[in-house]
């Protein structure tokens, strides 16, 4: 599964990319990202900013679809309420 959330015009974020462990390694992650990339190409305006947070080695998958590392220009951050 995977989804894109955003405000419909300026900012979009690719989130919740997940493949169940028993199906990993079969190209399903690439299929999900390919579909999302096609959606972005079709629906996001040229002025839209699309971001994602890549956990672990997942950045290696995302760069295949045009995503680029943003550091040091921007660094992902989070706030976790405990």
Backbone as a chain_set.jsonl record, in Angstrom:
{"seq": "XXXXXXXXXXXXXXXXXXXXXXXXXXXXXXXXXXXXXXXXXXXXXXXXXXXXXXXXXXXXXXXXXXXXXXXXXXXXXXXXXX", "coords": {"N": [[0.83, -1.168, 0.0], [0.303, 2.337, -0.4], [0.272, 5.917, -0.208], [-0.597, 9.308, -1.12], [-0.647, 12.357, 0.466], [-1.918, 15.664, 0.983], [-2.352, 19.206, 0.282], [-3.633, 19.552, -2.073], [-2.677, 21.378, -3.902], [-0.199, 22.87, -3.379], [1.57, 21.455, -1.581], [2.63, 18.142, -1.076], [2.834, 14.864, 0.244], [4.394, 11.752, 0.162], [3.392, 8.889, 1.715], [3.213, 6.134, 4.056], [4.157, 3.834, 2.649], [4.133, 0.487, 2.227], [4.816, -2.983, 2.341], [3.754, -6.175, 2.997], [5.719, -8.37, 5.0], [5.933, -11.051, 3.993], [5.612, -10.707, 1.293], [7.601, -9.106, 0.4], [10.453, -8.191, -1.623], [9.571, -8.965, -4.097], [9.11, -7.084, -5.984], [6.92, -5.499, -5.483], [7.033, -3.1, -4.01], [8.276, -1.398, -5.847], [6.271, -1.376, -7.795], [4.2, -0.071, -6.401], [5.39, 2.472, -5.916], [5.832, 3.252, -8.551], [3.193, 3.581, -9.488], [2.404, 5.663, -7.793], [4.231, 7.638, -8.615], [3.325, 8.052, -11.233], [0.801, 9.098, -10.676], [1.568, 11.48, -9.388], [2.882, 12.782, -11.507], [0.729, 13.198, -13.198], [-1.211, 14.612, -11.647], [-0.126, 16.525, -9.855], [0.634, 19.941, -9.742], [3.128, 21.866, -11.59], [4.28, 23.649, -9.827], [4.011, 22.403, -7.424], [5.23, 20.881, -4.408], [6.715, 17.924, -3.631], [7.262, 15.608, -1.127], [8.955, 13.126, 0.914], [9.702, 10.835, 3.569], [12.37, 8.743, 3.9], [12.937, 5.677, 5.234], [15.631, 3.851, 6.626], [17.218, 1.971, 4.149], [15.48, 2.634, 2.148], [15.626, 4.877, 0.552], [17.069, 4.198, -1.676], [15.285, 2.942, -3.364], [13.449, 5.023, -3.906], [14.963, 6.977, -5.293], [15.138, 5.896, -7.802], [12.847, 6.704, -8.987], [12.972, 9.376, -9.366], [13.103, 10.908, -7.034], [15.096, 12.879, -4.814], [17.81, 13.163, -2.501], [17.587, 15.562, 0.105], [19.153, 16.736, 2.047], [22.064, 18.712, 2.6], [20.311, 20.836, 2.539], [17.67, 20.635, 3.474], [16.38, 18.953, 6.306], [14.809, 16.105, 7.512], [12.473, 16.111, 10.18], [10.874, 15.332, 13.33], [8.203, 15.267, 15.713], [7.51, 13.675, 18.576], [5.008, 12.852, 20.666], [4.892, 11.904, 23.994]], "CA": [[0.0, 0.0, 0.0], [0.983, 3.618, -0.36], [-0.648, 7.012, -0.482], [-0.107, 10.682, -1.196], [-1.518, 13.297, 1.164], [-1.505, 17.034, 0.739], [-3.372, 20.25, 0.24], [-4.237, 19.589, -3.4], [-2.124, 22.394, -4.779], [1.193, 23.269, -3.151], [2.404, 20.519, -0.835], [2.207, 16.747, -1.135], [3.788, 13.966, 0.884], [4.223, 10.319, -0.06], [3.425, 8.28, 3.047], [2.665, 4.798, 4.3], [4.548, 2.801, 1.682], [4.325, -0.737, 3.007], [4.579, -4.289, 1.731], [3.813, -7.198, 4.041], [7.003, -9.08, 4.929], [5.927, -12.267, 3.168], [5.565, -10.328, -0.121], [8.734, -8.254, 0.073], [11.432, -8.77, -2.534], [8.904, -9.425, -5.313], [8.867, -5.949, -6.867], [5.683, -4.795, -5.164], [7.376, -1.736, -3.626], [8.47, -0.66, -7.101], [4.959, -1.206, -8.408], [3.493, 0.965, -5.641], [6.017, 3.769, -6.187], [5.575, 3.583, -9.964], [1.828, 4.105, -9.556], [2.409, 6.973, -7.134], [4.954, 8.565, -9.499], [2.419, 8.382, -12.338], [-0.21, 9.993, -10.114], [2.217, 12.782, -9.18], [3.094, 13.373, -12.834], [-0.575, 13.545, -13.764], [-2.083, 15.419, -10.801], [0.531, 17.585, -9.085], [1.059, 21.039, -10.61], [4.57, 22.089, -11.661], [4.697, 24.407, -8.649], [3.817, 21.579, -6.231], [6.413, 20.323, -3.759], [6.423, 16.553, -3.192], [8.304, 15.144, -0.219], [8.757, 11.87, 1.621], [10.755, 10.442, 4.495], [12.821, 7.399, 3.551], [13.511, 4.952, 6.363], [16.672, 2.876, 6.304], [17.752, 1.981, 2.785], [14.388, 2.863, 1.195], [15.981, 5.946, -0.403], [17.584, 3.571, -2.908], [14.108, 2.709, -4.203], [12.825, 6.284, -4.314], [15.766, 7.698, -6.287], [14.846, 5.303, -9.11], [11.648, 7.342, -9.504], [13.186, 10.816, -9.46], [13.265, 11.586, -5.758], [16.491, 13.192, -4.517], [18.111, 13.518, -1.115], [17.501, 17.011, 0.272], [20.168, 17.217, 2.989], [21.881, 19.452, 3.845], [19.383, 21.959, 2.375], [16.587, 20.406, 4.429], [16.571, 17.726, 7.081], [13.553, 15.655, 8.095], [12.357, 16.204, 11.633], [9.617, 14.8, 13.846], [7.857, 15.52, 17.114], [6.781, 12.506, 19.093], [4.43, 13.128, 21.974], [4.921, 10.707, 24.853]], "C": [[0.878, 1.236, 0.0], [-0.025, 4.714, -0.652], [0.084, 8.335, -0.533], [-1.121, 11.538, -0.464], [-1.042, 14.704, 0.85], [-2.67, 17.984, 0.68], [-4.015, 20.401, -1.13], [-3.654, 20.609, -4.345], [-0.646, 22.641, -4.612], [2.077, 22.176, -2.567], [1.785, 19.13, -0.816], [3.261, 15.911, -0.422], [3.403, 12.526, 0.584], [4.396, 9.657, 1.304], [2.934, 6.833, 3.002], [2.961, 3.795, 3.195], [4.859, 1.544, 2.493], [3.996, -1.96, 2.175], [4.725, -5.308, 2.857], [5.089, -8.019, 3.877], [7.007, -10.293, 4.004], [5.882, -11.969, 1.667], [6.722, -9.423, -0.529], [9.722, -8.981, -0.835], [10.84, -9.265, -3.839], [8.571, -8.272, -6.263], [7.605, -5.156, -6.561], [5.931, -3.352, -4.724], [7.577, -0.861, -4.858], [7.149, -0.405, -7.803], [4.178, -0.088, -7.721], [4.075, 2.34, -5.965], [5.805, 4.183, -7.637], [4.176, 4.182, -10.12], [1.744, 5.494, -8.922], [3.113, 8.009, -8.002], [4.086, 8.983, -10.681], [1.307, 9.321, -11.871], [0.366, 11.403, -9.941], [2.404, 13.493, -10.512], [1.787, 13.914, -13.408], [-1.313, 14.626, -12.971], [-1.421, 16.6, -10.082], [0.995, 18.691, -10.039], [2.58, 21.224, -10.571], [5.101, 22.828, -10.439], [4.539, 23.608, -7.347], [5.132, 21.026, -5.711], [6.032, 18.965, -3.178], [7.58, 16.084, -2.316], [7.954, 13.758, 0.317], [9.897, 11.693, 2.595], [11.107, 8.992, 4.176], [13.487, 6.763, 4.766], [14.56, 3.964, 5.865], [17.202, 3.05, 4.896], [16.683, 2.258, 1.731], [14.709, 3.971, 0.192], [16.503, 5.374, -1.719], [16.44, 3.246, -3.879], [13.588, 4.034, -4.758], [13.636, 7.051, -5.353], [15.534, 7.147, -7.692], [13.652, 5.97, -9.782], [11.741, 8.864, -9.442], [13.31, 11.567, -8.156], [14.752, 11.77, -5.476], [16.651, 13.506, -3.036], [18.12, 15.04, -0.99], [18.551, 17.566, 1.224], [21.412, 17.667, 2.221], [20.906, 20.628, 3.72], [18.166, 21.835, 3.285], [16.822, 19.054, 5.085], [15.228, 17.351, 7.691], [13.588, 15.724, 9.62], [11.002, 15.657, 12.054], [9.437, 15.245, 15.289], [7.027, 14.346, 17.578], [6.307, 12.824, 20.501], [4.406, 11.84, 22.791], [4.073, 10.925, 26.064]], "O": [[2.055, 1.178, 0.359], [-1.058, 4.466, -1.274], [1.213, 8.47, -0.062], [-2.319, 11.46, -0.737], [0.118, 14.905, 0.49], [-3.81, 17.632, 0.98], [-4.851, 21.282, -1.329], [-4.093, 20.703, -5.491], [0.097, 22.627, -5.594], [3.21, 21.992, -3.011], [0.589, 18.962, -0.575], [4.45, 16.224, -0.482], [2.247, 12.13, 0.731], [5.417, 9.841, 1.968], [2.323, 6.391, 2.029], [2.099, 2.989, 2.843], [5.749, 1.549, 3.344], [3.032, -1.976, 1.409], [5.718, -5.295, 3.584], [5.495, -8.328, 2.757], [7.992, -10.532, 3.305], [6.088, -12.868, 0.853], [6.809, -9.016, -1.688], [9.818, -10.208, -0.822], [11.532, -9.921, -4.617], [7.837, -8.458, -7.233], [7.256, -4.237, -7.303], [5.129, -2.469, -5.029], [7.107, 0.276, -4.906], [6.936, 0.677, -8.349], [3.566, 0.746, -8.388], [3.327, 3.273, -6.257], [5.615, 5.368, -7.913], [4.004, 5.185, -10.814], [1.089, 6.39, -9.456], [2.643, 9.141, -8.115], [4.11, 10.145, -11.086], [0.92, 10.236, -12.597], [-0.272, 12.393, -10.302], [2.112, 14.683, -10.626], [1.766, 14.974, -14.032], [-1.976, 15.474, -13.568], [-2.097, 17.57, -9.739], [1.67, 18.413, -11.03], [3.237, 20.788, -9.626], [6.258, 22.644, -10.06], [4.9, 24.099, -6.278], [6.042, 20.738, -6.488], [5.137, 18.868, -2.338], [8.741, 16.157, -2.719], [6.824, 13.285, 0.192], [10.942, 12.329, 2.462], [10.239, 8.119, 4.183], [14.494, 7.268, 5.262], [14.396, 3.329, 4.823], [17.59, 4.149, 4.5], [16.953, 2.129, 0.537], [14.133, 4.007, -0.896], [16.383, 6.014, -2.763], [16.634, 3.279, -5.094], [13.319, 4.144, -5.954], [13.055, 7.713, -6.213], [15.718, 7.869, -8.672], [13.454, 5.831, -10.989], [10.724, 9.559, -9.463], [13.6, 12.763, -8.167], [15.571, 10.929, -5.849], [15.745, 14.044, -2.4], [18.61, 15.732, -1.883], [18.812, 18.768, 1.205], [21.77, 17.012, 1.241], [20.692, 21.348, 4.695], [17.685, 22.838, 3.811], [17.389, 18.14, 4.486], [14.577, 18.187, 8.319], [14.603, 15.432, 10.251], [10.091, 15.534, 11.235], [10.402, 15.556, 15.986], [5.963, 14.064, 17.026], [7.11, 13.039, 21.409], [3.944, 10.804, 22.311], [3.965, 10.038, 26.911]]}, "num_chains": 1, "name": "protein.A"}
